[in-house]
Amino acid sequence: MGSGCIGMEHSLITETIKKHLLTKKECVDITEDTFLITFNESIDFLTGQFVMVSVGSHGLTRKPFTIGKFGGDLAISVKIIGDGSRYIVETDTPLEVVGPLGNPFIPPSSNGVAVVAPSCIAEGIHLTEHFDIPLHVCSKTPLKREFAEAVSNDKIELHIGDDGYLQLLAKLKYEKHDWVFITGSKMMEKIGIKALADVPGKVVYVSYNEYMGCGIGACKSCAVITKDGVKHVCGDGPIFRGDEICFQD
Amino acid sequence: MLSRLELKVPLIIASGPGGFGEYAKIDGFPWEYVGAYTLKTVTYNQKYGNVPPRMYTRDGYMINRIGLENPGIEKFSSTLENGEYDHLFEKTKVILSLGGDDYQEYIEVTKKAKPYLGKFAAVEYNFSCPNVSKGGLSIVTDMTEWQNLLLEIRKELPDTFLIAKLGIEGGFIENFAEKAAQAGWDGVTVINTIRGLMFNDNREMLLGGLSGPNLLPIAARAVYEVRKKLPDIYIVASGGVYREEDAEQLLKVGADAVSIGSAIFQDEQVIFRIGKHILEYLKK
């Protein structure tokens, strides 16, 4: 997704950012360390937006998650990588959530495809339902059987391991999609962008992950270097065109 | 006796984490307990900041290497003139934070900011950012030059409440504070982040400034030493304040006001809890 402004423009947006208390409806195992959480309450959001989830004393910052829907319920997917994410998965206390934040994803056409890691599956399922596009779930380890069966349909395809992802990218090069939306780890996104960079007529979008302090444009920690200068995941993203990003390696 | 900064609550939002007031957008932001809001440091030239990654946290501490990303004094002044910060001035007192890459830039940014200073309760000069290659912390390495700079800024702004934001590196902080007092400055902010190094989950190395709860004892000692040496200077205590008792401890060792920084990332309601506690403590 292209962004409307460069991050250095610091004019204040005056609309109120809402806080919500969300109670868990279900917490479903996706893989060994990744879970899909649905909520009893809903939030008005647009596809591609994210929320900052409070972890109380279990971390020094709120944690960002893109939001989606699963079975009609508001959902996030969470990979446990530390105390904060573990708290989000394990607690029975209502979660305090700030958002929705960031810009929505507005695809250039209806002819696209989404590729997601299990940690972004809530957003992926929402994308496939909202835009009626195929979804490829790429996981390093097999998905839990119950979950795989629950999401299995003719729109969703599973790919296991690094080889599975690379084979999918090779296949996507030749499929007639105008755009490919990739979201997962930074490495997964980078590999996807590089693999599809030289395919004529195909645009890669990534929902970018960068460590966030505030999620609302104050701290400037979630910087991304792009061809148009410094941008920020929270205010200019989270979705960027892959060919706009300058990788630092 | 030096002048005092009169605040409804001696609680100040630190420069940096609060940005340029973006937290005002969050529903229920506890303005009633914000004595003053310090804006992100503005430098003479626009700064684009450091390459990512810029932040990472662990239990008890975090590192940032933002690199003073800011629009520069010209763009900042235009935004100010356009009234985009008016809502902040309506809610609380605002402190301007200024910085530069070298001696001359500190002077020039001062001159450029001067016409607007009537809007601000004070000006804090950042002499301690560890995340820029020039200016910031490095400006204090030449003590004679820094002392001249303090005098020249004071001369340029004779009636402004001037605060020097000091770090603990490069010498004893109480000696830096003494230089500021001798140059006629009204206050000091004690302390800034400390140079640190961490690796993130992607095994990327972050060279930046350390903050978070673990900074508290270092900040407390710094406040104690400055107060011991300078009974009259206004001290804004900054570093590791996450809980009510943290703020109380800093007031006990000599702080006039307590600054809340990275704790607002966890939950901005920390301002409500700490601000309320400060008022109760001061009543005793």
HADDOCK unambig.tbl for C-alpha pairs under 7 A between the chains (distance, minus, plus):
assign (segid A and resid 8 and name CA) (segid B and resid 70 and name CA) 6.85 0.50 0.50
assign (segid A and resid 8 and name CA) (segid B and resid 71 and name CA) 6.14 0.50 0.50
assign (segid A and resid 11 and name CA) (segid B and resid 84 and name CA) 6.84 0.50 0.50
assign (segid A and resid 12 and name CA) (segid B and resid 22 and name CA) 6.43 0.50 0.50
assign (segid A and resid 12 and name CA) (segid B and resid 84 and name CA) 6.58 0.50 0.50
assign (segid A and resid 14 and name CA) (segid B and resid 25 and name CA) 6.16 0.50 0.50
assign (segid A and resid 15 and name CA) (segid B and resid 25 and name CA) 6.28 0.50 0.50
assign (segid A and resid 16 and name CA) (segid B and resid 25 and name CA) 4.71 0.50 0.50
assign (segid A and resid 16 and name CA) (segid B and resid 26 and name CA) 5.75 0.50 0.50
assign (segid A and resid 16 and name CA) (segid B and resid 27 and name CA) 5.91 0.50 0.50
assign (segid A and resid 17 and name CA) (segid B and resid 25 and name CA) 5.49 0.50 0.50
assign (segid A and resid 17 and name CA) (segid B and resid 26 and name CA) 4.64 0.50 0.50
assign (segid A and resid 17 and name CA) (segid B and resid 27 and name CA) 5.71 0.50 0.50
assign (segid A and resid 18 and name CA) (segid B and resid 26 and name CA) 6.30 0.50 0.50
assign (segid A and resid 18 and name CA) (segid B and resid 27 and name CA) 5.33 0.50 0.50
assign (segid A and resid 19 and name CA) (segid B and resid 27 and name CA) 6.47 0.50 0.50
assign (segid A and resid 54 and name CA) (segid B and resid 266 and name CA) 6.94 0.50 0.50
assign (segid A and resid 56 and name CA) (segid B and resid 266 and name CA) 6.91 0.50 0.50
assign (segid A and resid 59 and name CA) (segid B and resid 59 and name CA) 6.77 0.50 0.50
assign (segid A and resid 60 and name CA) (segid B and resid 57 and name CA) 6.74 0.50 0.50
assign (segid A and resid 60 and name CA) (segid B and resid 265 and name CA) 6.78 0.50 0.50
assign (segid A and resid 60 and name CA) (segid B and resid 266 and name CA) 5.18 0.50 0.50
assign (segid A and resid 61 and name CA) (segid B and resid 265 and name CA) 4.94 0.50 0.50
assign (segid A and resid 61 and name CA) (segid B and resid 266 and name CA) 4.41 0.50 0.50
assign (segid A and resid 62 and name CA) (segid B and resid 265 and name CA) 6.55 0.50 0.50
assign (segid A and resid 62 and name CA) (segid B and resid 266 and name CA) 5.64 0.50 0.50
assign (segid A and resid 211 and name CA) (segid B and resid 55 and name CA) 6.12 0.50 0.50
assign (segid A and resid 211 and name CA) (segid B and resid 56 and name CA) 6.68 0.50 0.50
assign (segid A and resid 213 and name CA) (segid B and resid 265 and name CA) 5.72 0.50 0.50
assign (segid A and resid 214 and name CA) (segid B and resid 265 and name CA) 5.30 0.50 0.50
assign (segid A and resid 216 and name CA) (segid B and resid 22 and name CA) 6.74 0.50 0.50
assign (segid A and resid 217 and name CA) (segid B and resid 22 and name CA) 6.56 0.50 0.50
assign (segid A and resid 218 and name CA) (segid B and resid 17 and name CA) 6.39 0.50 0.50
assign (segid A and resid 218 and name CA) (segid B and resid 18 and name CA) 5.65 0.50 0.50
assign (segid A and resid 218 and name CA) (segid B and resid 19 and name CA) 3.99 0.50 0.50
assign (segid A and resid 218 and name CA) (segid B and resid 20 and name CA) 6.50 0.50 0.50
assign (segid A and resid 218 and name CA) (segid B and resid 22 and name CA) 5.46 0.50 0.50
assign (segid A and resid 219 and name CA) (segid B and resid 16 and name CA) 6.33 0.50 0.50
assign (segid A and resid 219 and name CA) (segid B and resid 17 and name CA) 4.98 0.50 0.50
assign (segid A and resid 219 and name CA) (segid B and resid 18 and name CA) 6.64 0.50 0.50
assign (segid A and resid 219 and name CA) (segid B and resid 19 and name CA) 5.55 0.50 0.50
assign (segid A and resid 220 and name CA) (segid B and resid 66 and name CA) 6.57 0.50 0.50
assign (segid A and resid 221 and name CA) (segid B and resid 54 and name CA) 5.17 0.50 0.50
assign (segid A and resid 221 and name CA) (segid B and resid 55 and name CA) 5.81 0.50 0.50
assign (segid A and resid 221 and name CA) (segid B and resid 66 and name CA) 5.99 0.50 0.50
assign (segid A and resid 222 and name CA) (segid B and resid 54 and name CA) 6.92 0.50 0.50
assign (segid A and resid 223 and name CA) (segid B and resid 52 and name CA) 5.99 0.50 0.50
assign (segid A and resid 224 and name CA) (segid B and resid 52 and name CA) 6.63 0.50 0.50
assign (segid A and resid 230 and name CA) (segid B and resid 48 and name CA) 6.60 0.50 0.50
